[in-house]
Amino acid sequence: MNLTTPDSTQAGNAKTRARRPEPAQQDSADASQGVASVTQLVNKLQQYLTPAELKKVKEAYRFSDEMHLGQLRKSGEPYISHPIAVAEICADWKLDAQAIMAALLHDVMEDQDVKKDELIERFGPQVANLVDGLSKLEKIEFQSLVEAQAENFRKMLLAMASDVRVILIKLADRLHNMRTLGFMTPAKKRRIASETMEVYVPIAHRLGLNNIYRELQDLAFSHLYPMRYRTLAKAVKAARGNRREVVKKILEAVKNTLAMAGLPAEVYGREKTLYGIYKKMRNKHLSFSQVLDVYGFRVVVDTVPNCYVALGALHGLYKPMPGKFKDYIAIRKINGYQSLHTTLIGPYGTPVEFQIRTQEMHRTAESGVAAHWLYKNGDANMSDLQQRTHAWLQSLLDIQQQTGDSAEFLEHVKVDLFPDSVYVFTPKSKIIALPRGATALDFAYSIHTGIGDHTVSVKINHEPQPLRTELHNGDIVEIVTDPDSRPSPTWLSFVRTGKARSAIRHHLRTVNLNESVELGQELLAQALGVLGIKPDLPPATVEKLLGESSAKSLEEVYADIGIGKRMPALVARHIFGLMDETGALPAAQPAAGGELDPVTIYGSEGVSVQLAPCCLPIPGDSIIGQLRRDQGLVVHTADCSQGKRLRLKEPDRWIAVQWGTELNRRFDCRIRLLINNEKGILARVAAEIGESDANITYVGMDEDDEHMMTQLRFTIQVKDRVHLAHLIRNLRRVAGVNRVERERA
């Protein structure tokens, strides 16, 4: 996933190329050479830039033109046509002179090896910083394409966090590349289209850039699924003619109704994007003929109160569909979008969607943050949209500080790029927007990392609920904290936001670092032993390992192994290869791929080693270990059904483990009893558990329909399997107990 499409070919050395004619003199030359003219760009810029600013833009154009002279796109056009097109898109947003200059220069550092210092000297530090944020890093620094791509995204997004113009220019660059993607190979089309749909489309939506969001979606769709796109486009074209009369009738009726209500309004129909129609067909399993709301209508009025007056007038004209009204004016979307949405039953029983908004809302809906791109940190006059955007960009910096590497950073950011949101309330009625599917724990971390780290319980709508409870619109969420509470690795299995995930991982990495290092060192030593390599590695091998693994120290490698981020067998084989290259291998080597010695489990390792909650192994059970990313070693019983399913999916992540000989603690275990529903039975059972030297941590009860029998579920703490067997024998002798068994996954 490259940050810019490498669709150019070089011809000669850019540094020695001759200049093109001045922009004012170029039109005649362009006509003969097929070079994109800057006349249209200059005409747009003259509408809002000063002559001095326009002069600087022309200087940037001349420099870019000189640097790219002789370089062609895959289409055969001179490469300079691409920077001009990107600058034109930015000019449509009325971006300032520095942004336009950066748009014109955005490829000179990457393609022509122009240094940042030269750009600072020629065009100033702000323009140079924008271009630097848009430029890819040298791939030579990275060992894999994935790592290089992730680092490129990290660099771009962090540059965007300090100056939102970076992403606006980047989106304009991506839009033009997508418009001209037809000249690429099919494989490259799919790769770039997939990257666009996966990252750039959500970013455009997150920033409220709806025009670009919709166009990028459709362009990516057309290259990912060309046959589906063409078929759907043909069907929509045919339907357009069939439904023209219906659309005309609705438009006339709405305009007359609003005029009679004395509302000055613009009314126009709009067609859903092809990707929007396709997504609805796919998600709801509909044929095209079943998608009735291909067309929608926008009503743009002058004031917010008139939005609601218009809504009333429309509801008087056509019957509203129950449950299809949404007020995004009172509670705006996370990207600042505001409108009233309602679906009405139009002529012939066809559902018709209406969006009602003001002119300002319409401008924001189409251009998003680009309509208010210039904001200053801490400015009291920042619009609500600017504040929301600033808060999200700031969260990128927070995630970066808590993230170990670029791939992880990109993973967290992608998680936060969900287009759908839920809106919940704090106890003081403040609205918090979260991605759909977010949990109560995500809410806690959205307030503050410290609150999330110390969360112990939560109340949703004044009722106690589990931390993993999924939130819904309108929920009132109250977080209960304890200064002694700490994040658990199991939290990673149900949090949804990037901020929560990165904060939990950061805590597990730092607070439990020593435990992870010790476990990782033991696992690597065992893996190296299979290959006949002693754990004391030669300094040259360590240095080469660190250079190729992006780790800063051997302790960091151990910690990554201990939390499941790296596989000990793979690291050991990497070391084997490095030592083989340098001739540092011992003389006799066993075959790579022998059996590892079991890891010894004592039950006191801390969060680096966890006993799986699905089967709760206890000493005496046959066990096996799973290395889970960011959760360390998870121990299952050998016959655990959930463990068996996981083992089929990722067999390489499972290692042999065994119980230690000195275990000075008690272990949780679940038992299930079937008892007669009679007076005093629970007391007798609890007393027997206590007399058997076991501790009860949980009790649950289920009755049958006739209330004759009751099923009791206990979580108890025992020393080992022998202790559990003794307890079960004693419970079976209690009067009224019909059956006792250990509960397994």
ABEGO torsion letter per residue (X at the ends): XBABBBABBBBEBAAABBBBBBAAAAAAAAAAAGBBBAAAAAAAAAAABBAAAAAAAAAAAAAAAAAABGBBBAAGBBAAAAAAAAAAAAAAAGBBAAAAAAAAAAAAAAAAGBBAAAAAAAAEAAAAAAAAAABBBBAAABABAAAAAAAAAAAAAAAAAABAAAAAAAAAAAAAAAAAAAABBAAAAAAAAAAAAAAAAAAAAAAGBAAAAAAAAAAAAAAABAAAAAAAAAAAAAAAAAAAAAAAAAAAAAAAAAAAAGBBBBBBBBBBBAAAAAAAAAAAGBBAAABABABBBBBBBABAAAAAAAAAAAAAABBBBBGABBBAAABBBAAGBBBBBBBBBBBGGBBBBBBBBBAAAAAAAAAEAAAAABBBBGBAABBAAAAAAAAAAAAAAAAAAABABAAAAAAAAAAAABABBBBBBBAAGBBBBBBBGBBAAAAAAAABAAAAAABABBBBGGBBBBAABBBBBGBBBBBBBBAABBBBAAAAAABABAAAAAAAAAAAAAAAAAAAAAAAAAAAAAAAAAAGBBABBBAAAAAAAAAAAGBABAAAAAAAAAAGABBAAAAAAAAAAAAAAAGABBABBBBBGBBBBBBBBAGAAEAABBBBAAAGBBBGBBBBBBBBBGAEBBBBBAABAAAAAAAAABAAABBBBBBBABBBBBBBBBBBBBBBBBBGAAAAAAAAAAAAGBBBABBBBBBBAAGABBBBBBBBBBABAAAAAAAAAAAAABBGBABBBBBBX
